[in-house]
């Protein structure tokens, strides 16, 4: 167990890696109390997913509570899926599956307090996009359901848990444009929709946060080599990182980027030290930064750039 001191306000978070326990992955847990410590612990003691080649497992957890830790296991394009929610004693407190809610599962998100678990679910052969199903985080009861009408590329709760942002492709505006649908967490009613201009980031390996009226994206690409099939042949490519922050107004302008970073963020942006960024209470963020080949640190920052 690694412990690191964090300066500033108390950070209370549980962050779970999207990885299969059967493949050696598992949760990375960040927890906080008055001593403000960060704990990167071992995997939870829960049943392993069956070692079946097409089975996918995704973990999700709350920001300011210990439970529920939620596991979504599914067979892609087979309409078979199960959600299992684990309590503090690593016992199953509720489950939901395709037998009751048929369809193909997509993204999943847990509210900061753990009171709500939202799953994007596409009905079989439905060409009209996902439904969002909101389950009670303590009992598994269905609280509300909303027909999104498009595939949810990302689901993210606001830091205070009052809102849920469903991010979809907005191809009517442009091929790389996105639209944000903001829903009230309490009942799934839509408060507004905001179209974003074309951005640089793809959907892979992204970290997303919603704080107040700001929606941000961060992506990191590790050093790699180009394909040997390219005309120039294989050659090394340095690490790169991308960041965009949009103000969710009726007409969002150009996003803030890492070029706008100052202070600690400016230092972290040089050399793409930050590998991952997560929201924390009070609008703060926690960044995992690799500062050299042999050292890394966890940094709490007052906000994103």
C-alpha positions in Angstrom: 0.0 0.0 0.0 1.5 3.3 -1.1 0.6 6.4 1.0 1.2 10.0 -0.1 0.4 13.2 1.7 -1.9 15.7 -0.1 -1.8 19.4 0.7 -5.0 21.5 0.8 -8.5 20.4 1.3 -9.4 16.8 2.2 -9.6 14.6 -0.8 -12.1 11.7 -0.5 -12.3 9.5 -3.6 -12.5 6.0 -4.8 -11.2 5.5 -8.3 -11.3 2.2 -10.0 -9.4 1.2 -13.1 -11.3 -0.1 -16.1 -9.7 -3.5 -16.0 -10.6 -7.1 -15.6 -9.6 -8.8 -12.3 -9.2 -12.0 -14.3 -6.6 -10.3 -16.4 -4.6 -9.1 -13.4 -6.2 -5.7 -13.2 -8.3 -4.3 -10.4 -9.3 -1.2 -8.5 -7.0 1.6 -7.6 -8.5 3.1 -4.4 -8.0 6.8 -3.4 -9.4 7.5 0.0 -9.2 10.5 2.3 -9.9 11.6 5.8 -8.6 14.3 8.2 -5.0 13.1 7.6 -5.4 13.4 3.8 -3.8 10.3 2.6 -3.9 8.6 -0.7 -4.1 4.8 -0.7 -3.3 2.7 -3.8 -4.4 -0.7 -2.6 -4.7 -4.3 -3.7 -7.7 -5.6 -5.7 -11.0 -6.0 -3.8 -11.7 -9.5 -2.6 -14.5 -10.3 -5.0 -15.3 -13.3 -7.3 -13.3 -13.3 -10.4 -15.0 -12.9 -13.8 -15.1 -16.2 -15.7 -12.1 -16.6 -18.0 -14.1 -16.4 -21.2 -12.5 -14.6 -24.1 -15.3 -12.3 -25.1 -16.3 -11.3 -21.5 -15.5 -7.6 -20.7 -15.4 -6.2 -17.2 -15.6 -2.6 -16.2 -15.3 -1.2 -12.6 -16.8 2.0 -11.3 -16.9 3.6 -7.9 -18.1 6.7 -6.0 -16.0 9.8 -5.4 -16.7 10.4 -1.7 -17.9 7.1 -0.3 -16.4 3.6 0.3 -19.3 1.8 -1.5 -20.8 0.6 -3.7 -18.0 -0.7 -5.8 -19.7 -1.6 -9.1 -18.7 -4.2 -11.6 -20.3 -4.5 -15.1 -19.5 -7.8 -16.8 -20.8 -8.4 -20.4 -20.5 -10.3 -23.6 -20.2 -7.7 -26.4 -23.1 -7.9 -29.0 -24.7 -10.9 -27.2 -27.1 -9.0 -24.9 -25.7 -10.7 -21.8 -24.6 -8.5 -18.9 -24.6 -8.3 -15.2 -24.0 -5.5 -12.7 -22.9 -6.5 -9.2 -22.6 -3.9 -6.5 -20.3 -4.6 -3.5 -20.5 -3.1 -0.1 -17.8 -2.3 2.5 -17.4 -6.0 3.4 -16.9 -6.9 -0.3 -20.2 -8.7 -0.3 -22.8 -8.3 -3.0 -25.5 -5.9 -1.9 -27.5 -6.0 -5.2 -27.3 -7.0 -8.8 -29.1 -6.3 -12.1 -28.9 -8.1 -15.3 -30.2 -8.6 -18.9 -32.9 -10.8 -17.7 -34.8 -7.8 -16.2 -33.3 -5.1 -18.5 -32.6 -6.6 -21.9 -30.2 -4.8 -24.2 -26.5 -4.1 -24.9 -24.7 -2.3 -22.1 -22.5 0.7 -22.7 -21.0 3.2 -20.4 -21.5 3.2 -16.6 -21.1 5.9 -13.9 -21.5 6.1 -10.1 -22.5 9.3 -8.4 -19.9 10.9 -6.0 -21.9 9.8 -2.9 -22.6 6.3 -4.3 -26.4 6.9 -4.2 -26.9 6.4 -7.9 -25.5 4.1 -10.6 -26.3 5.0 -14.2 -26.0 2.5 -17.1 -26.3 3.3 -20.8 -28.3 0.5 -22.3 -29.2 0.0 -26.0 -32.3 -2.2 -26.6 -31.6 -5.1 -29.0 -31.8 -4.0 -32.7 -32.7 -0.5 -31.6 -31.2 2.1 -33.9 -32.3 5.0 -31.8 -29.5 5.1 -29.3 -29.2 4.4 -25.6 -31.6 4.5 -22.7 -30.0 5.7 -19.4 -31.0 3.5 -16.4 -30.5 5.0 -13.0 -30.3 2.4 -10.2 -30.4 3.2 -6.4 -26.8 2.7 -5.3 -27.8 1.1 -2.0 -30.7 -1.2 -3.1 -30.5 -1.6 -6.9 -34.0 -0.3 -7.4 -34.6 1.5 -10.7 -35.0 5.2 -9.9 -35.6 6.6 -13.4 -35.1 5.8 -17.1 -34.4 8.3 -19.9 -34.3 7.7 -23.6 -31.1 9.5 -24.7 -31.6 8.8 -28.4 -27.9 8.5 -29.2 -25.0 6.4 -28.0 -23.4 7.7 -24.8 -19.7 8.1 -25.5 -19.1 9.2 -21.9 -21.2 9.5 -18.7 -19.9 11.7 -15.9 -21.4 13.1 -12.7 -20.7 16.7 -11.6 -18.5 17.0 -8.5 -21.5 17.7 -6.3 -23.5 14.8 -7.8 -26.4 17.0 -8.7 -26.0 16.6 -12.5 -25.1 13.9 -14.9 -23.6 14.7 -18.3 -24.1 12.3 -21.2 -21.7 13.2 -24.0 -22.7 12.1 -27.5 -21.4 12.6 -31.0 -23.0 15.5 -32.8 -22.6 14.6 -36.4 -25.2 17.0 -37.6 -22.9 19.8 -36.7 -19.6 18.1 -37.8 -18.0 14.7 -37.8 -15.8 15.4 -34.7 -18.3 17.6 -32.8 -19.9 16.6 -29.5 -23.1 17.4 -27.7 -23.5 17.4 -23.9 -26.9 16.4 -22.4 -27.2 17.6 -18.8 -29.7 15.7 -16.6 -30.8 16.2 -13.1 -29.5 13.3 -11.0 -32.6 13.2 -8.8 -35.1 12.4 -11.6 -33.4 12.2 -15.0 -35.0 15.4 -16.3 -33.0 17.3 -18.9 -31.9 20.7 -17.8 -30.2 21.7 -21.1 -28.2 20.5 -24.1 -25.0 22.2 -25.2 -23.2 21.6 -28.5 -19.4 21.7 -28.4 -17.2 22.8 -31.3 -14.9 20.2 -32.9 -12.1 19.1 -30.5 -8.8 17.3 -30.8 -9.4 14.5 -28.4 -10.6 11.0 -29.3 -12.7 9.0 -26.9 -10.0 6.5 -26.0 -7.9 6.9 -22.9 -9.7 10.0 -21.7 -10.3 11.4 -18.3 -13.4 13.6 -18.0 -14.7 15.9 -15.3 -17.7 18.2 -14.7 -17.2 20.9 -12.2 -19.7 23.8 -12.0 -20.2 25.0 -15.5 -16.9 23.6 -16.8 -16.5 20.3 -18.7 -12.9 19.1 -19.2 -11.2 16.2 -21.0 -7.6 15.0 -20.6 -5.8 12.4 -22.7 -2.3 10.9 -22.6 -0.6 8.9 -25.3 2.5 6.9 -24.3 5.7 6.9 -26.4 5.3 4.4 -29.3 6.5 3.5 -32.7 4.7 4.2 -36.0 3.5 1.3 -38.1 6.0 -0.4 -40.3 3.5 -0.2 -43.1 3.6 3.6 -43.3 5.7 5.0 -46.2 8.3 6.4 -43.8 8.6 3.1 -42.0 8.8 2.5 -38.3 10.1 5.4 -36.2 9.7 6.4 -32.5 7.0 9.0 -31.4 7.4 10.9 -28.2 4.7 11.0 -25.5 1.9 13.5 -26.0 -0.9 14.8 -23.9 -4.1 16.7 -24.7 -6.5 18.8 -22.7 -9.6 20.7 -23.4 -11.9 22.6 -21.0 -15.2 24.0 -22.2 -17.5 26.5 -20.5 -21.0 25.1 -20.9 -22.7 28.2 -22.1 -25.3 28.4 -24.9 -22.4 29.0 -27.4 -19.2 27.6 -26.0 -16.1 29.2 -27.5 -12.7 27.7 -28.1 -11.6 25.4 -25.3 -8.8 26.2 -22.8 -5.8 24.0 -23.5 -2.5 23.1 -21.8 -1.0 26.2 -23.5 -3.1 28.2 -21.0 -1.7 26.4 -18.0 0.1 28.4 -15.3 1.8 27.6 -12.0 2.0 23.9 -11.0 0.0 22.9 -14.1 2.5 24.5 -16.4 5.3 22.5 -14.9 3.3 19.2 -15.1 2.4 19.9 -18.7 6.0 20.1 -19.7 7.0 16.7 -20.9 3.5 15.4 -20.4 4.2 14.3 -16.8 0.5 13.8 -16.0 -0.7 10.3 -16.9 -4.2 10.5 -15.4 -6.5 13.2 -13.8 -9.5 12.6 -11.6 -12.1 15.0 -10.1 -12.1 15.6 -6.3 -14.6 17.4 -4.0 -14.7 21.1 -4.1 -13.7 21.4 -7.7 -10.2 20.1 -6.9 -8.4 17.5 -9.1 -6.0 14.7 -8.3 -3.3 14.1 -10.9 -1.0 11.1 -11.2 2.4 12.4 -12.5 5.5 10.5 -13.5 8.4 12.8 -12.8 11.3 10.6 -13.9 12.0 7.0 -14.9 12.1 5.9 -11.3 9.6 8.2 -9.5 6.0 9.3 -9.6 3.8 11.4 -7.4 0.2 12.1 -6.7 -0.6 15.8 -6.7 -3.7 17.6 -5.5 -4.5 20.8 -7.5 -7.0 23.5 -6.8 -8.6 23.1 -10.3 -7.9 22.0 -13.8 -6.0 24.6 -16.0 
